[in-house]
Amino acid sequence: MTLLAVVEPVHTGLRVQTTDLHQQMKKEAEATLMTWLAEEASDLSPTPKCLILEGVPGAVICDEAERGSYDLIVVGSHGRTGLTRYLLGSVAERVVRHAPCEVLVAR
């Protein structure tokens, strides 16, 4: 089992966020995964590995699934519909459409 967090670069106007802020986002993502692992998955064997990758989440998830030859991707969804989903996009939808393996979407 692999826990994956994807940190997406945030663009503000014409400037990309600073390296320090980006590194902070990566550290926070790692801390969140490690906390979840300690609280919720401490009795799993073998211990899941944690990955923090950078890029567009849907694409990164599909690329990692292909590279790692995974059997299943479990991805969360906010359940947005209509205009909100259109404007914000949907990582879960992209993963379902492009993943090289089975995908389970949980709200």
N, C-alpha and C positions, 0 to 999 in steps of 0.2 A: 504494500500500500504506500502511496506517495501523496503527501499533502502539498498542494501547489498554490502559491499566491503569485499573482502577476501584478507588478507595479507598472502602471502606465504613465509615461511622461505627460505632464500637464503643460499645455501651452497657454500662456497669458499674453494676448495680443501677438506681437511678433517675437517676444522673448520666451525661451524655454526656461522652466524653473531652474533655480541654481542647483549645482551639484550637491551642496550641503542639504538642501531640502529633499532632494531625491534620495540621498543616502538615509536621511531620517525616515522617509516613507518605507524604505526597504527594511530598516531596523524595526519599525513598528509592525510591519507585516510578519517578520520573523518572530517577534515577541508574541504576537497574536497566535500564530501557529504553535509555538512552543507552549504557551499557556493552555491552549485547547488540548494539546497532546498530554500535558501533565494532569489536567483535570478530567478529561473525558476518555482518553485512550491509553492510560498508563498500564492497563492490564493486557493490551494487545501484544501478541507475539507472532512474528517478529515486530519490533518497534517500527512504526511507519517512518519513512524518511521525509524530510521537509525540503522543498525547493522554493526559492524565491527567484523568479525570472522577470525580465523586463520586456515591455512591448505592448502590442495591442492584445488584450486578454483572449479573445476568441481564437485568434490566429496562433498565439503562443501555446494555448492549451492543446489545440489540434496538432501543432508541430511536435510538442512534447509527447503526446500520445502515440504519434507515429514513430518517433525516435525511440521511445521506450517500450514499444510493442505491448501496450496495456490492453487488457481485455474489456475494461469498463471505465467510463468517466462518470463521476457523480458531480453535478453542477447545480448550484442554487439559482433560483429565479425570484425576482421581486414581484412577478405577476403583473407587470405593467401592461396596459393595453392601449390601443388607439394611438392618438397623437403623441402621448408621452413615450410609448415604445418606439414610435417612428423617430422622434427627435433624439432620444437617448440611445437608441439601438438596443440590441439584446445579445449579450454574450452567450446566454444559453441557446438562443436560436441559431447563432452562427456555429456553435459547437455541434448542435444536433445535425445541422446540414452538412458540415465538413469533416466531422471526426472519422477517423479510420476504424473505429470500434463502436460498440454499443454505448449509449448515453442514457443516464437516468437523471431526469430533471426533478428537483425537489423545491417546493415553495418554502 
